[in-house]
Amino acid sequence: MLPWLLHQLLLMASVAAVPVEIPQKMFPTAIIVGVKKGGTRALLEFLRLNPNIRAPRQEVHFFDRNYNKGLEWYRSQMPLVTNGQVTIEKSPAYFHSRTAPERIRAFNPSMKIIIVVRNPVMRAISDYTQSASKRRTIGEMPSFEDMAVGNCAPWLKTNCSSKVDGVNIHIVDGERLVADPAAEVATTERFLGLESVVQANNFAVNPVKKFPCVRHPDATLHCLGKTKGRTHPRVRRSVLHQLRRFYAPENEKFFRLINRSLIW
């Protein structure tokens, strides 16, 4: 009886000596930003397949809309993480903000910035498609051709500047994210300093919308909302050609800025 009791006491003592890691809320070390209809939400959902990547469920908008609430409020919005996990935040609108880049740099000069970009022609069509789907609430809309090559065209230009120059930046190609999500996610995992665990078999293509869905370990599929993979309007070839010419100089400037060419 005594040896058994001694064994149990020693076992309990050894268990008590093992430090228990308590999950904590930590500031993010990476932020996802990007253009509207570029794929920021899809990227975050795909990155969630990596158990070492954690993010808030909602966009926090600390560095543009909620800056006056303070850093403790910002941290309170973050998920609980343990050692080895990375906290990231997704607020695409930081990309267009006049104040967010400087605030981010002041907060953490080593912050990793993930910028999701997209072929501006396809992005413009996606944006138009989304707006057209809401025509019951916003009224009738002109055709895509009338908007794209009319007075609205200057507002569709790629918004990319050197505002975040010097920050650790990773570019995600929104077109490739749809065509080959595993490859694009893998480069992002490595950028975050993590082992790449997301594989091609983690995805399946929605047979109707042709948009990638996440395949869970139990073989069930999770597809993004109905706004993803909408059918685009047919656009005249002459208009597509005009748009490509319109965007070409801006695309070249962007490619030089990131020292990389994208197949746009």
N, C-alpha and C positions, 0 to 999 in steps of 0.2 A: 504493500500500500504506500509506504513512504517513498520508494523510488518513483512510483507513478506520479505522486503528488509533486515531488521535486522536479520531475520532467515537465509537468504542466506549468509549474511556476517559472521554470527557465524559459519555456516556450512563450509564455505571456510577456516575460521581460524582454525577450528578443523582438517580439512584435511591437512592443511599446517603444523600443529604441529606434525603430525605423521612422524617419521623419515623414509626416503626411503632408503632401503638397496641397495647399489650399488654392483653388482657382481664384483668380483676381481679375478685375477689370483694368485693362492696360490701354494706354494711348495707342492709336494705330501707328505702324511704321511704314505703311504704304497706303496710297489713295488712288482710286480709279476715277478718272475724269474722261470727258470725251464729248463728241458731237451728238446732237439729237438724232435718234434713229441710227446710231452707230454700232450698237451692240454691247453697251456697258452692262446692262442687266444680264444678258446672256453670258457674258464673261464671268460675272460674279457667280451666277448659278452653276456654271461649269467648274469654277475654282472651288466651290463648296464640296466637290467630290473628294478633295484632299482634306483629310481629317485635321491637318495641322493649319488650316486656314479658317479663320473665324471673322465674321463681319456682322454688323448690326443688320436687322431685318429691313429697316427703313433708311432712307437717305437722311443724313444728319444735318447737312448744310451749316456746319458750324462756322466755317471760314467766310461765308458770305451773308447768311441771314441771321445766324444765332451767335455771332461773335461776342456780343455784349453779355451773354449768359455765363461766360467764364469757363476756365479750363476744367474745373471740377464737374460742371454740367456736361461738358464734352466727354469726359471720361465715363460719366455715369451712363452714357448712351451706348457704350461698348459692351460686347459680350464677355462672359467669363472665359479666361484662358488659363492654360497650365504651361509649364516650362516646355519650350520647343514649339509652341504654337505661335502663329503670326496673326496679329490683328490688322485688318484692312478696312477701309471705308470707301463707299462709292457715293460720290456726289458729282454727277456729270457736269452740273452747271458751273463748277469751279473753273472749267476750261474757258468760259466766256467772261468770268468775273474780272473786274479791274483791280479788286483788292485782295482776292484769295491767294494768288501766287506769293505776294510779299508776306502775307500773314503766315502762310505755310512755311516759308523759308525762315521767318523769324522764330516760329514755334520749334521747328526741327530742320536745320540745314541739311541733314542727311535723309530727309523723307524721300521715299521711293515713290515716283509718280508714274502711274500706268495710264497712258493716253490711248484710247480706242478711237481710231480714225476709220474712214470709209471712203470708197470711191465717191467723190462728190456728186457725180451724175446719179448713181444709184441711191445715194443718201437723199438727194432732192426728190427723187421719185417716191421713195418710201415716206418722206415727210408729207408730200402731197397726198399720198394714199391715205395716211392717217387722218389728215385734215378733211379729206373728202368723206371719210367714214363718219364724220361728225356733222355733215352738212345739214342734218335735221335741226341741229341746235344753232349752227352759225349761218344758215342760209345757203343759197346756191353758190357754187364756186365756178370760176372760169376753168377752162380746160388746162391741163398741165402745160401744154404748148404755150398758151397765152401767158401763163404766169412765169414760166421758165425763161422765155426769151423777151419778155416785156420789161416793165420798169422794176419788177421785183428781183431781176437777175442779180444785181450787185449785192443783195442781201444774202445770196446763197453762196457767196465765195467762201472758200476754206478759211476758217479763222485759226491761224497758227502764227504765233510770234515767238520771240525769244524771251518772253516774260519769265519763263521758268528756266532760263539758261543757267547751267551749272548745277542743276538739281539732277539727281540720279533718275533718268527717264527711260522708260521702256515703251516702245510703240507696239500696239496690237492692231493688226490689220483686220477690220471687221468683216471683209469679204472672205478672208481665209478662215476666220473664226467659224463661219457657217460651212464652208467647203471642207475644212479639215480641223475640227475643233480640238482634237487630241493634240495635234502638233502645236497649235497656237497656245493652248493651255500649258503644254510642257515647257515652252520657252518662258512663260510667265512664272511658272513654279520655280524654275531655276533662277530667274531674276530675283525672286523673293528669298533666295538662299535655301530652298527646300528641295528635297528629293522629288523627282517627277514620279507621281504615282497614278495620274490619270491616263488611261489607255483608250485606244480606239473602241474597245468593246464596252466602254462606259457610255457609248452613244448609239443611238439609232435614229434614222431619219423618219420624220413624220411623212407617211406616204401621200398625204393630201397636200400639205403645205410645203413639203421638201425642206423643212427646217429641223435641225438636230434636236432630239429629245435626250434626256438623261435616263440611262438604264440603271436602276438600283440593283443591289445584290440579289434581291428576291425576284429579279427579272421584270418587275413592274416598270413602266415608263412614266416619266414626268416630263410633260411638254410645257413650254412656256405659254403664257396666256394667248387668248384669241387674237390679240393685236400683233402677234409675231407671225411672220410668213404670210401676210395678206397678199392676195393676188394684185399685182400691179396693173395699172392701165396700160393699154397698148400706146406706145409713143412713136410718132413718125420717125423714120430713120433720119430724115433731114434734120429734125430737131435734136436727136441724139448726137449727130455729127456736130451741130452748132454748139451744143453744150460741151462736148469734149474739147473743141477748139477754145471755147471760152475759159475752161478750167485749166487747160494745158500749162500756161505760164505759171499759174499759182501752184500747180502740182510739182513742177520742176523746182520751184523755190523751196517747197516743202521737202522734196527728196534730198536736196542739197543740205537742208537744215538738219535732217536726221541721218545723213550719210547712208542712205538706203533707197533703193527704187522699189516701188510697189507696182504690181500688175494692174494698173487702172486704165 
